[in-house]
Amino acid sequence: MTRPIIELVHVWKIFGEGEASTVAVRDVSMAIDAGEFVSIIGTSGSGKSTLM
């Protein structure tokens, strides 16, 4: 079995601090193998660009 070319494990991204913080990406895990096509879909403001 080959290793993924991209692997994310429990990725979080939080903007701001304390009560003013906004969670943009919450606990994302994924693996992308060579030759795979990946599409990230979601509503506006759901963290797609931040994840990329």
BATORVO-792463 format. One record per atom (N, C-alpha, C, CB): x, y, z; residue in one letter. Coordinates in steps of 0.001 Angstrom, whole numbers, plus 500000, padded with zeros to 6 digits. Glycine has a CB too. Example, Ala and Ser with C-alpha at 12.3 -4.5 7.8 and 13.67 -1.06 7.14 Angstrom:
<pts>
513190494310507800A
512300495500507800A
513200496700507800A
511308495527509046A
512850497750507080S
513670498940507140S
512900500030507870S
514084499402505725S
</pts>
This chain:
<pts>
500844498821500000M
500000500000500000M
500889501242500000M
499040499998501222M
500565502202499153T
501362503427499080T
500871504447500101T
501308504024497664T
501748505360500415R
501391506434501342R
500642507526500586R
502656507015502035R
499719508215501239P
499013509314500583P
499981510454500252P
497864509828501479P
499663511219499193I
500498512376498874I
500109513577499738I
500376512733497379I
498878513572500243I
498418514588501199I
497646513870502290I
497528515691500503I
497951514191503537E
497222513597504650E
496981514656505715E
497994512390505240E
495737514792506124L
495357515698507203L
494818514852508348L
494296516755506725L
495258515148509561V
494806514388510723V
494385515368511813V
495922513424511238V
493102515383512117H
492526516227513171H
492936517698513019H
492956515710514548H
492699518267511848V
493069519655511562V
491978520601512055V
493312519856510045V
492406521639512757W
491522522703513243W
492089524039512804W
491364522651514795W
491224525018512539K
491645526396512318K
490639527297513013K
491754526733510787K
491148528086513957I
490311528997514726I
490848530404514532I
490278528608516238I
489960531328514136F
490330532730513992F
489902533477515245F
489684533356512722F
490772534362515741G
490451535138516932G
490736534362518199G
489002535562516908G
490370534981519321E
490608534357520621E
489406534548521534E
491869534935521276E
489271533654522480G
488230533765523495G
486828533739522906G
488420535029524285G
485952534582523470E
484559534610523023E
484406535145521606E
483734535448523966E
485416535873521115A
485363536428519760A
485895535444518717A
486159537729519694A
486228534223519122S
486818533267518180S
485758532644517271S
487562532167518941S
486208532266516082T
485357531604515096T
486081530358514603T
485007532562513906T
485428529222514710V
486010527973514220V
485704527865512730V
485452526728515008V
486748527876511905A
486576527777510452A
486679526333509977A
487619528636509733A
487537525550510604V
487722524137510253V
487779523361511558V
489028523906509384V
486949522323511656R
486843521584512917R
487124520100512720R
485456521772513528R
488258519644513248D
488590518219513330D
488462517474511992D
487700517559514351D
489126517991510963V
489082517378509633V
490236516389509484V
489145518462508521V
489916515192509045S
490925514182508721S
490614513633507336S
490953513031509792S
491641513518506503M
491466512951505168M
492810512565504593M
490751513943504237M
492793511678503620A
494009511273502918A
493713511291501427A
494500509856503384A
494666511812500655I
494520511884499203I
495680511120498575I
494484513374498701I
495341510134497768D
496349509324497085D
496656509910495709D
495874507860496952D
497813509594495176A
498201510039493836A
497144509603492828A
499595509474493444A
496776510514491939G
495805510205490901G
494360510394491304G
495992508825490461G
494091510655492571E
492716510863493013E
492253512274492688E
492589510598494514E
490978512415492421F
490338513700492214F
489525513990493463F
489444513709490921F
489737515164494058V
489053515517495302V
488279516803495094V
490058515667496474V
487074516833495592S
486236518024495523S
485768518358496931S
485021517812494560S
485888519620497298I
485419520067498612I
484233520983498368I
486558520799499430I
483071520608498898I
481866521396498677I
481275521818500009I
480834520604497856I
480562522914499987G
479899523399501186G
479323524778500939G
480867523427502369G
478564525247501881T
477941526558501761T
478977527660501902T
476842526728502808T
478603528853501510S
479473530011501641S
479854530204503108S
478785531279501082S
481137530398503360G
481600530621504724G
481819529364505537G
480641531472505426G
481810528203504896S
481936526949505650S
483370526484505852S
481175525874504955S
484377527237505325G
485772526898505574G
486483526186504438G
485852526064506767G
485877526133503267K
486498525427502132K
487849526027501766K
485573525464500912K
487905527327501567S
489166527986501185S
490189527903502303S
488919529454500815S
489753528024503529T
490661527916504673T
491293526534504722T
489917528206505989T
490520525512504443L
491048524147504438L
492101523973503355L
489918523136504236L
491887524593502205M
492846524473501103M
494136525175501458M
492268525050499803M
</pts>
